[in-house]
Amino acid sequence: MLKLSAKHLFAAKAIVSPQGFLRNNGFSSYMANDIVTEKVKNFKLDAMERLCLTLNCTPHDFLVWEPD
């Protein structure tokens, strides 16, 4: 299963309030919460691109493969 894991990115960039940071950068409260708690079930490519631009990273930095 492919999962989104961005906690290490927030820590590396010294982002103290990831949900507030994401909301200030155009993410809904619901999506910001799902990203921070790593409970994302659906992630559109435009949201992925916005996350990459916001955190100055690539999808490789926050997508993790976990076998079922």
Backbone as numpy.savetxt, mean C-alpha at the origin, in Angstrom:
# Nx Ny Nz CAx CAy CAz Cx Cy Cz
-0.81 -17.24 -3.12 -1.65 -16.07 -3.12 -0.76 -14.83 -3.12
-1.12 -13.88 -3.92 -0.40 -12.61 -4.00 -0.99 -11.65 -2.98
-0.14 -11.06 -2.14 -0.61 -10.15 -1.09 0.14 -8.83 -1.17
-0.50 -7.81 -0.66 0.11 -6.48 -0.59 0.65 -6.27 0.82
1.92 -5.93 0.92 2.56 -5.69 2.21 3.40 -4.43 2.11
2.92 -3.34 2.71 3.62 -2.06 2.60 4.15 -1.53 3.93
3.97 -2.27 5.01 4.41 -1.79 6.33 5.89 -1.43 6.34
6.71 -2.26 5.71 8.14 -2.00 5.69 8.48 -0.72 4.91
7.67 -0.40 3.90 7.90 0.83 3.14 7.59 2.06 3.99
6.49 1.99 4.73 6.13 3.11 5.60 7.22 3.32 6.67
7.70 2.23 7.23 8.75 2.32 8.26 10.04 2.89 7.67
10.42 2.42 6.49 11.66 2.89 5.87 11.61 4.37 5.51
10.42 4.86 5.22 10.26 6.28 4.85 9.84 7.13 6.05
9.87 6.54 7.24 9.55 7.22 8.50 8.16 7.87 8.47
7.20 7.14 7.89 5.81 7.61 7.85 5.14 7.10 9.11
4.85 8.00 10.03 4.32 7.65 11.34 2.84 7.26 11.26
2.08 7.95 10.44 0.65 7.69 10.30 0.34 7.30 8.85
0.51 6.01 8.52 0.32 5.58 7.14 -1.09 5.85 6.61
-2.12 5.65 7.44 -3.49 5.88 6.96 -3.70 7.34 6.60
-3.26 8.24 7.45 -3.38 9.67 7.17 -2.57 10.05 5.94
-1.39 9.49 5.82 -0.53 9.76 4.67 -1.22 9.34 3.38
-1.80 8.15 3.38 -2.48 7.66 2.17 -3.73 8.48 1.86
-4.51 8.83 2.88 -5.70 9.65 2.66 -5.32 11.02 2.09
-4.24 11.60 2.57 -3.77 12.89 2.06 -3.26 12.79 0.62
-3.00 11.57 0.18 -2.50 11.36 -1.18 -3.54 10.72 -2.08
-4.83 10.89 -1.75 -5.89 10.50 -2.65 -6.54 9.15 -2.45
-6.14 8.41 -1.46 -6.77 7.12 -1.20 -7.96 7.30 -0.27
-9.00 6.52 -0.48 -10.16 6.58 0.41 -9.77 6.04 1.79
-10.55 6.38 2.78 -10.29 5.87 4.14 -10.33 4.35 4.14
-11.30 3.79 3.41 -11.45 2.34 3.32 -10.20 1.69 2.72
-9.73 2.23 1.58 -8.57 1.65 0.91 -7.30 1.86 1.74
-7.16 3.04 2.35 -6.00 3.31 3.20 -5.95 2.30 4.34
-7.08 2.03 4.97 -7.14 1.06 6.06 -6.77 -0.33 5.57
-7.30 -0.74 4.42 -6.98 -2.06 3.87 -5.50 -2.20 3.54
-4.89 -1.15 3.01 -3.46 -1.20 2.69 -2.63 -1.33 3.97
-2.95 -0.53 4.97 -2.18 -0.53 6.22 -2.35 -1.85 6.98
-3.57 -2.39 7.00 -3.81 -3.63 7.72 -3.54 -4.87 6.86
-3.11 -4.65 5.62 -2.77 -5.72 4.68 -3.95 -6.64 4.40
-5.14 -6.05 4.28 -6.34 -6.82 3.99 -6.91 -6.49 2.61
-6.07 -6.06 1.71 -6.51 -5.69 0.36 -6.92 -6.94 -0.40
-8.14 -6.94 -0.91 -8.63 -8.06 -1.72 -8.65 -7.71 -3.19
-8.97 -6.46 -3.52 -9.00 -5.97 -4.90 -8.17 -4.71 -4.97
-7.32 -4.65 -5.98 -6.43 -3.50 -6.12 -6.31 -3.18 -7.60
-6.91 -2.09 -8.01 -6.88 -1.70 -9.41 -5.51 -1.17 -9.79
-5.19 -1.29 -11.06 -3.87 -0.86 -11.53 -3.64 0.63 -11.32
-4.67 1.46 -11.45 -4.47 2.89 -11.24 -4.16 3.19 -9.78
-4.74 2.42 -8.85 -4.42 2.59 -7.43 -3.00 2.10 -7.15
-2.60 1.02 -7.82 -1.24 0.51 -7.66 -0.23 1.54 -8.17
-0.53 2.15 -9.30 0.35 3.17 -9.85 0.44 4.37 -8.89
-0.71 4.79 -8.35 -0.72 5.92 -7.42 0.09 5.60 -6.16
-0.01 4.35 -5.66 0.77 3.95 -4.49 2.26 3.98 -4.82
2.63 3.50 -6.00 4.04 3.51 -6.42 4.57 4.94 -6.51
3.80 5.83 -7.11 4.22 7.23 -7.24 4.30 7.91 -5.88
3.35 7.62 -5.02 3.30 8.23 -3.69 4.49 7.78 -2.84
4.82 6.50 -2.89 5.90 5.96 -2.06 7.24 5.88 -2.80
7.26 6.31 -4.07 8.47 6.25 -4.88 9.07 4.84 -4.87
8.24 3.89 -5.31 8.66 2.49 -5.31 8.08 1.81 -6.55
8.24 0.50 -6.63 7.66 -0.29 -7.71 6.74 -1.33 -7.08
5.85 -1.95 -7.87 4.99 -2.99 -7.31 5.79 -4.13 -6.67
6.97 -4.37 -7.18 7.83 -5.41 -6.61 8.13 -5.15 -5.13
8.12 -3.89 -4.73 8.45 -3.52 -3.35 7.34 -3.85 -2.36
6.10 -3.98 -2.81 5.02 -4.23 -1.85 4.14 -5.44 -2.17
4.38 -6.11 -3.28 3.64 -7.33 -3.58 4.45 -8.55 -3.14
3.80 -9.45 -2.41 4.47 -10.61 -1.83 3.71 -11.86 -2.23
4.42 -12.87 -2.69 3.80 -14.14 -3.04 3.86 -15.09 -1.84
2.68 -15.60 -1.43 2.61 -16.60 -0.37 1.84 -17.79 -0.92
2.49 -18.93 -1.03 1.79 -20.12 -1.55 0.59 -20.47 -0.66
-0.48 -20.97 -1.29 -1.67 -21.37 -0.54 -1.40 -22.58 0.32
